[in-house]
Amino acid sequence: MNSFASKIAVTSLLMLLALSALAQQGKKTGLVDPTDLKQIVPTNYYYDGQVAPVQLRNSGAVRLEGGKIFQAGLVDNSGYSSEVAAKYQGYFITEKKLKIGTSELAPGQYGFGFSGGKFRIMDVGGNDVLQADQQMDESLKRPVPLKITADGDNYRLYAGKKYVVINVK
């Protein structure tokens, strides 16, 4: 390869890297804007042998350092048995290790639910992976079915007035 072609190749590569870095800078960390959720929230979610539609209006996401995301959303679980529907309310996806309560959650795709005073994370086969005590926020004026809020360096995943703290360290 001649010298001129090498210089063009190197210059093109540097420009591509610079554009990539700029694109990453445009994606700030923290809560993902609701208008951007449509790009990352799945329309359906597979859990325990069935596929359920995801409720976009009851979904939330957080962009972490390095562009990684964790997200959660409610699903229409009406097609599931009453036993499964009692504990499975939504999906939970994380691209980074998280801490919920005293337990760590590895990156992956899971089902979740609040029941019996506990927050449960289950693998897609319906097996419990993590349990944490749920907390209640009685000061919440207008609880909604699901939301994620910032809590200092952590986040809260709410289902109505019930919530758990998610540590992203």
Protein Blocks (a to p, Z undefined) as FASTA:
>chain_A
ZZklmmmmmmmmmmmmmmmmmmmmmmcgdjddfklmmmmmcfbdceehiacdddfklgcd
dddehhiacddddddfklpcfklmmmmnbdcddfbdcdehjbccdedddddddeehiacd
ddfkopafbdcdddddfklmbacfbdcddehjbccddehjbccdddfZZ
